[in-house]
Amino acid sequence: MDSLSSILTWLYSALPEPYSGDLVALVSFTIASCALALRFWKPPHPGSHWVAIYTIVSAIAQARGWAANAYQPGKKAVMVPSDVPRVEVAAKLGVHPDDTRPGKPPKV
C-alpha cells in the first residue's frame, strides 16, 4: 500500500492544479455513477455476455465485502434470521461456514 500511496501522491503533484481537480471529480463521478447503475441493474444470467461488463461495473463501484449485492451472477442469496448461528446455516447449505460470508468467493 505504501508504493501505491507514493505513486498516487506523485501523480497528483505532477498534474497541473486544474487537471488534478478535474481528475478527482471525474473519478468520483465514475464511481458514483457505477454504484447508481448497479443499484438498478438486475444481475445478468451466468451464461450471458453481460456478466463481464457487470463484473467491471461492480468493481468500479467498489461493491465488495458487505457492500456486495445479494444477487450476483451464478450465486444465490439466502436470507436467514440474524440470530441463526452461521454453522447451522452452513450445515443446511452443505458448505463451510466461512463460505456464508457476503462477498467471499466459495472454495472450489
N, C-alpha and C positions, 0 to 999 in steps of 0.2 A: 504494500500500500504506500510505502514511503516513496518509491520511484514514481508511482502514478501521481502522487501529490506534487512531486517536484516537476514532472513533465507538464501537468496542468498549470502550475504556477508559472513556469517558463513560457508556455503557450499564451497564457493570459497577459503576461507582461510584454511579450513580443508583438502582440497585435496593437495597432493604434487604438486609442481610447474609444472612439465612436464605434469601431468594429467589434471590440470586445463586448461592449454593452449590447450591441445588436446580436452577437453570437449567443450570449447568455439568454437574451429574450427569445431567440429562435429555438434554442434547445429546450427551454422551459415550455414554450408553446407546443413544441412537438411532443413532449412527454405528456402534457395535459390533454392534448388532442387524442393521443393514442389511448389514454386512460378513459376518456369520454367515449370513444368509439368502442372500446372493449366493454363498456358498461351496457351498451345496447346491442352488441353483436352476439348473436347466438353462436355458440361454438360449432364449427363445421363437422360433418361426418368424418370419422377417422380416415376413410379412403379418399376423401376429397382433395383436390389440388389446392384448396384454400387453407389447408392445415399449416403449410409453411408460412404463408402470409400472416395467419392468425398467431402463430408462434412468434414471429418477428414483432408484430404489433404488441403482443403481450410482453415481450422482453423490453421493448422501448417504454411501455407504460409501467415498467418495474413491478408487474403483477406476479409476485412470487412469495413464498412463505405464507404468512397469514393473510396477505393481500391477494393471493391467488384466487381465481374464480373457482367456485364449487364444481361447475360443469366445464370439463375440458375434453378435447378430442381423445377418444379412446379410454376415458375414465368414467367411473360412476361416482356420483355423490351420494353418500349415505348419511341421512340426518338421524341422529340419536340424541336422547336427552343428555345434558351435560353431567348428570350425576351417575351415569352408567360408566363403570370402570373401562378403561381403554383395553385391558386384557380380555375382558368379556366380549367386547365388540370384535376384537381381532380374532377370538376363537370362533365366533359365529361366522365371520367372513373367511376364515381359513387362511389368515395372513399373519405375519409377525406384527407385534404391537407397534413397532417403530414405523411400519408402513401405513398406519392410520393417521399420521400427522399430515396436515394440509401442505400441499406444495412439495412434498418429498416424493421423488420417483420411486416406484416399487422395485424391490430387488428381484432380479430375474435369475 
